[in-house]
Structure formats: structure tokens, C-alpha cells
Amino acid sequence: MNHEQLDKQLHKLTDRELFYRDNPHTLSSTYSPLQKAVLENGEHVYVFADTIEDKENITISKHTRFAEVPLHIHTYLELSFIYSGQCSQIINGKQVTLKQGQICIVDTGVPMRYCQPAKRMSLSIS
């Protein structure tokens, strides 16, 4: 696959992205089986644990644009690359806006969420 083909594939809206674009603030069923934890400040977070296959050291995925991403933590490092556009997140209580070509590494147990999913047209790959 060359760069042009990759770019076209990544920018194409998936069925899930079309659904969340047309149904803003709908929480993904991805969160239903997840455990929740309470942070020291009393906030509730979803916990992403064991979501990487046992035999894998790394998983690459394209974030579903327009989907609500509530406050959550990971039991693994998350590295996000902004392929195009920009994306704002609240990471450990601080708003961070990432732009095309930037990378963000979030440590285990650090609470984070995405801002304004309905307005997001960026492509983030983790």
C-alpha cells in the first residue's frame, strides 16, 4: 500500500464513524464490559485492562472519529499519533491539543478523555 492509498483508507468514514457522527453522545458498547475505578478525587473512570492480545506486544488502531470517549485509564502505555487535523484531550486534568504529526505518550493509570467528539475530524492512531 502506498501513501496515497493509506491516506484514502484512513480518511474514509467507517460505518461506526457514520453512526457516531449521526448519533452524538452515544456511548460505545466497548465500555459496557469494562471495570470502573474511582480516582482519589472521586471521579469515576473506565479501566482499559487486558485489551491487548496476550501474544502481542503492541496493537495499532485508528480511533473511531465522532465517538464519545469518556474519562478512562489504561493498564498499559498509550502512544497516539495525530495523522491529520488536530485532537484535544484532557490528560490528568489538563487540556492538551495535539496537531498533525505530533505524538502523545500517556503512562499507565493516567486519566484521560477526548474533548468534543462530534467536532473531531482528526485521525488519531494509537
C-alpha positions as CSV (number, residue, x, y, z in Angstrom):
1,M,0.0,0.0,0.0
2,N,1.4,3.4,-1.0
3,H,0.9,6.7,0.9
4,E,-2.0,7.8,-1.3
5,Q,-3.8,4.5,-0.7
6,L,-3.2,4.6,3.0
7,D,-4.4,8.2,3.2
8,K,-7.6,7.4,1.3
9,Q,-8.2,4.3,3.5
10,L,-7.7,6.2,6.8
11,H,-9.9,9.2,5.8
12,K,-12.8,7.1,4.6
13,L,-15.6,7.2,7.2
14,T,-16.4,3.8,8.6
15,D,-19.9,2.6,9.4
16,R,-19.2,3.2,13.1
17,E,-17.9,6.7,12.4
18,L,-21.1,7.5,10.4
19,F,-23.2,6.1,13.3
20,Y,-21.5,8.3,15.9
21,R,-21.5,11.3,13.7
22,D,-25.3,11.0,13.3
23,N,-25.8,10.0,17.0
24,P,-23.6,12.3,19.1
25,H,-23.1,11.5,22.7
26,T,-23.9,7.8,22.3
27,L,-21.6,5.8,24.4
28,S,-19.9,2.9,22.6
29,S,-20.7,-0.7,23.7
30,T,-16.9,-1.0,24.1
31,Y,-17.3,0.4,27.6
32,S,-20.0,-2.0,28.8
33,P,-17.7,-4.9,29.9
34,L,-15.0,-2.6,31.3
35,Q,-14.4,-2.3,35.0
36,K,-14.7,1.1,36.6
37,A,-12.5,2.6,39.2
38,V,-12.7,5.7,41.5
39,L,-9.8,8.1,41.4
40,E,-8.5,9.8,44.5
41,N,-10.5,13.0,43.6
42,G,-13.7,10.9,43.5
43,E,-14.1,10.8,39.7
44,H,-15.2,7.6,38.1
45,V,-13.1,6.2,35.2
46,Y,-13.3,3.2,32.9
47,V,-10.3,0.9,33.1
48,F,-8.8,-0.5,29.9
49,A,-7.0,-3.6,31.0
50,D,-6.1,-6.7,29.1
51,T,-7.3,-5.2,25.8
52,I,-4.0,-6.2,24.1
53,E,-3.8,-9.8,23.0
54,D,-1.6,-11.9,25.2
55,K,0.8,-12.8,22.4
56,E,1.1,-9.2,21.2
57,N,3.4,-6.5,22.5
58,I,1.8,-3.7,20.5
59,T,-1.6,-3.0,18.9
60,I,-2.2,-0.4,16.3
61,S,-5.7,1.0,15.8
62,K,-7.4,4.0,14.3
63,H,-9.6,5.9,16.8
64,T,-13.3,6.0,15.8
65,R,-13.9,9.6,14.9
66,F,-17.0,11.3,16.4
67,A,-17.4,8.7,19.2
68,E,-17.7,9.8,22.8
69,V,-14.5,8.9,24.7
70,P,-15.2,9.3,28.5
71,L,-12.7,9.5,31.3
72,H,-10.6,6.4,31.3
73,I,-7.3,4.9,32.2
74,H,-5.1,2.2,30.7
75,T,-3.0,-0.5,32.4
76,Y,-0.5,-0.1,29.5
77,L,1.2,2.9,27.8
78,E,-0.8,4.6,25.1
79,L,1.1,6.3,22.2
80,S,-1.2,8.4,20.0
81,F,-0.1,9.8,16.6
82,I,-2.1,12.6,15.0
83,Y,-2.2,11.6,11.4
84,S,-4.2,14.6,10.3
85,G,-6.1,17.5,11.8
86,Q,-6.0,18.1,15.5
87,C,-7.4,16.5,18.6
88,S,-8.0,17.9,22.1
89,Q,-7.8,15.7,25.1
90,I,-8.0,16.2,28.9
91,I,-5.0,14.3,30.3
92,N,-4.5,14.2,34.0
93,G,-6.8,17.2,34.3
94,K,-5.1,19.4,31.8
95,Q,-6.3,20.1,28.2
96,V,-3.8,19.1,25.6
97,T,-4.3,19.9,21.9
98,L,-2.3,17.7,19.5
99,K,-1.8,18.7,15.9
100,Q,-0.9,16.8,12.8
101,G,2.4,14.9,13.1
102,Q,2.5,15.2,16.9
103,I,2.8,12.2,19.2
104,C,1.5,11.9,22.8
105,I,2.5,9.2,25.2
106,V,0.2,8.6,28.2
107,D,1.5,6.5,31.1
108,T,-0.4,3.7,32.8
109,G,-3.1,4.9,35.3
110,V,-3.2,8.5,33.9
111,P,-6.9,9.6,33.5
112,M,-7.8,10.9,30.0
113,R,-10.7,11.7,27.8
114,Y,-11.3,13.3,24.4
115,C,-12.9,16.7,24.0
116,Q,-15.9,17.4,21.7
117,P,-16.0,14.2,19.8
118,A,-18.8,15.4,17.4
119,K,-16.5,18.1,16.1
120,R,-13.4,15.9,15.6
121,M,-12.3,15.2,12.1
122,S,-8.8,14.3,13.0
123,L,-7.2,10.9,12.5
124,S,-5.6,9.6,15.6
125,I,-3.7,6.3,15.6
126,S,-2.8,4.5,18.8
